[in-house]
Amino acid sequence: MISLRYFQGMLCFICVMSMLAPNCFCFAGSSETMSDRIFAETGKDTGQMSTNNVNRSDSSAIYAAPEIINSELQLEPSPDNGTVVMAGKVLVRVGTIKNVEIRFTCSSDFEINFNPKNLSELASGATHVEKLTVRTSQKSLSKGRSWVKMHVSYFPDFEALKKEIEKDKITYSNDSLRGILLKNIDKENQSHKKDSSVVGYLFTKPPFSGKGGVLQ
């Protein structure tokens, strides 16, 4: 289950990106993350589905786990040879994530020059950047608009995640709710599932001219 707060945050982000870059905007994918699963499980345990993660003492609030990574996909300066260069960035916010896999997908009218990248680990605070080249394909776009997505999967650092929650007495001020969240993080750890993140770049206008050049 994906939380309402997740959609509200992404809607604001999309609106800002649309104003900054009118020919495109970034969007988040629809894959269920570890935080979504914990959020849903915590809602079951408390009998509530409020999306407030604030300093409250009543039982109508539930707590969501901190973000483990931030990921973004953006355009880079591109050569004048009919291709577009993009950069996918992964910033680790909590702990050391392990067995990291980074891959890219695109709409049918694009081709991507990138092989999936596997990393043994990324430490807290690290920023990893992968660049890829996008060009037009021989296929036409069946429906919708052109897009590129970055997919990141990894094993979280559950101990670091728990320590982050335990030391933040302001965000996680309610002992009972904090305990439920920590219990569900332990359940997620025992499931041995990778967490995942998907971020995309939607072109509201084609990035290529009719002669194969890149639109400025």
C-alpha positions in Angstrom: 0.0 0.0 0.0 1.4 3.5 -0.9 0.6 6.2 1.6 -1.4 9.3 0.9 1.5 11.4 2.2 3.7 9.9 -0.6 1.2 11.0 -3.3 0.8 14.5 -1.8 4.5 15.0 -1.6 5.1 13.8 -5.2 2.3 16.0 -6.5 4.0 19.1 -5.0 7.3 17.9 -6.4 5.9 17.4 -9.9 4.3 20.9 -9.9 7.6 22.5 -9.0 9.5 20.6 -11.6 6.9 21.5 -14.3 7.5 25.2 -13.6 11.3 24.9 -13.7 11.4 22.7 -16.8 8.3 23.2 -19.0 9.3 20.6 -21.6 9.5 17.8 -19.0 8.9 16.8 -15.4 10.1 14.1 -13.0 7.8 11.5 -11.5 8.0 8.7 -9.0 7.2 5.1 -10.0 4.4 3.0 -8.5 6.4 0.2 -6.9 5.8 -0.6 -3.3 8.7 0.2 -1.1 9.8 -1.1 2.3 8.5 2.2 3.9 5.1 1.6 2.3 4.9 -1.9 3.7 5.9 -0.8 7.2 3.5 2.1 7.0 0.6 -0.2 6.1 1.5 -2.7 8.8 1.8 0.0 11.4 -1.7 1.2 10.4 -3.1 -2.3 11.0 -1.4 -2.5 14.4 -2.8 0.8 15.6 -6.1 0.5 13.9 -5.6 3.9 12.3 -4.5 5.1 8.8 -3.6 8.7 9.6 -0.7 10.0 7.5 0.6 12.4 10.2 4.2 11.7 11.3 4.3 14.5 13.8 4.8 15.1 17.5 1.4 13.7 18.8 0.6 11.8 21.9 -2.8 10.3 20.9 -3.3 7.1 19.1 -4.7 8.6 15.9 -1.2 9.1 14.5 1.1 6.4 13.0 4.7 6.7 12.2 6.4 6.2 8.9 10.1 5.1 8.6 12.7 7.6 7.5 13.6 7.8 3.8 16.6 5.6 3.2 17.6 7.0 -0.1 16.8 9.9 -2.4 17.0 9.3 -6.1 16.6 11.7 -9.0 17.0 11.7 -12.8 17.9 14.8 -14.8 19.1 16.0 -18.1 22.8 16.8 -18.7 24.5 18.9 -21.3 24.2 16.8 -24.5 26.5 16.6 -27.6 25.1 17.8 -30.9 24.9 14.3 -32.3 21.2 13.3 -32.0 21.5 11.9 -28.4 20.4 13.1 -25.0 22.6 12.5 -21.9 20.9 11.9 -18.6 22.2 11.5 -15.0 20.7 9.3 -12.4 21.7 10.2 -8.8 21.3 8.1 -5.7 21.9 9.7 -2.3 22.1 7.4 0.8 20.4 9.0 3.8 20.4 6.3 6.4 23.0 3.5 7.0 25.0 1.5 4.5 22.8 -0.1 1.8 24.1 -3.3 0.2 23.7 -5.3 -3.0 22.6 -2.2 -4.9 21.3 -2.6 -8.5 20.7 0.4 -10.8 19.0 0.0 -14.1 17.1 2.2 -16.6 14.0 1.6 -18.7 12.4 3.8 -21.4 9.4 4.2 -23.6 9.3 2.4 -26.9 10.4 5.4 -29.0 13.7 5.6 -27.1 16.8 3.4 -26.9 19.2 3.5 -23.9 22.9 2.8 -23.9 23.4 1.5 -20.4 24.0 -1.9 -18.8 22.6 -2.6 -15.3 25.1 -1.6 -12.6 25.7 -3.7 -9.4 27.4 -2.2 -6.4 28.3 -4.2 -3.3 27.4 -1.2 -1.0 26.9 2.5 -0.6 27.6 4.2 2.7 25.5 6.8 4.5 25.9 10.2 2.9 27.3 8.8 -0.3 26.1 10.1 -3.7 26.4 7.7 -6.7 25.9 9.0 -10.2 25.3 7.0 -13.4 25.1 8.6 -16.8 23.3 7.2 -19.8 22.8 8.1 -23.4 19.3 8.2 -24.9 18.5 8.2 -28.6 15.5 7.6 -30.8 14.5 4.1 -31.7 13.0 2.6 -34.8 9.7 2.1 -32.9 6.9 4.6 -32.6 5.3 5.6 -29.3 2.1 3.6 -28.9 0.4 6.0 -26.4 1.2 8.6 -23.9 4.5 10.5 -23.8 8.1 9.7 -23.9 9.8 8.7 -20.7 12.9 7.4 -19.0 13.0 5.6 -15.6 15.7 4.8 -13.1 15.2 1.7 -10.9 17.2 1.2 -7.7 17.0 -1.9 -5.5 19.0 -2.7 -2.4 19.1 -4.2 1.1 18.6 -1.5 3.7 20.7 -1.1 6.9 18.0 -2.0 9.4 20.1 -1.4 12.5 21.0 2.1 11.3 17.4 2.7 10.5 16.3 1.7 14.0 19.0 3.9 15.6 17.8 6.8 13.5 14.3 6.4 14.8 15.4 5.8 18.4 17.5 9.0 18.6 14.8 11.2 17.0 12.6 11.9 20.1 10.8 14.8 18.4 9.5 13.1 15.3 8.9 9.8 17.1 7.8 11.2 20.5 5.1 8.6 21.3 6.8 5.5 22.9 4.0 3.2 21.9 3.9 4.2 18.3 7.6 4.2 18.1 7.7 0.7 19.5 5.2 -0.5 16.9 7.3 1.0 14.1 10.5 -0.6 15.4 8.7 -4.0 15.6 7.5 -3.8 12.0 11.0 -2.8 10.9 12.2 -6.1 12.5 9.5 -8.0 10.6 10.7 -6.4 7.4 14.3 -7.4 8.2 13.3 -11.0 8.6 11.5 -11.0 5.3 14.8 -10.6 3.5 13.2 -8.5 0.8 15.0 -5.8 -1.1 13.7 -2.3 -1.0 13.2 -0.4 -4.3 12.9 3.1 -5.7 11.7 4.2 -9.1 12.0 7.7 -10.4 11.2 8.9 -13.9 11.6 11.7 -16.4 8.6 12.5 -18.6 9.1 14.5 -21.7 6.1 16.7 -22.3 7.7 17.6 -25.7 10.0 15.3 -27.8 13.7 16.0 -27.0 14.7 15.3 -30.6 14.0 17.3 -33.7 12.8 15.7 -36.9 16.3 15.4 -38.3 17.6 13.6 -35.2 19.1 16.6 -33.5 18.5 17.5 -29.9 16.0 20.3 -29.2 17.5 23.1 -27.1 
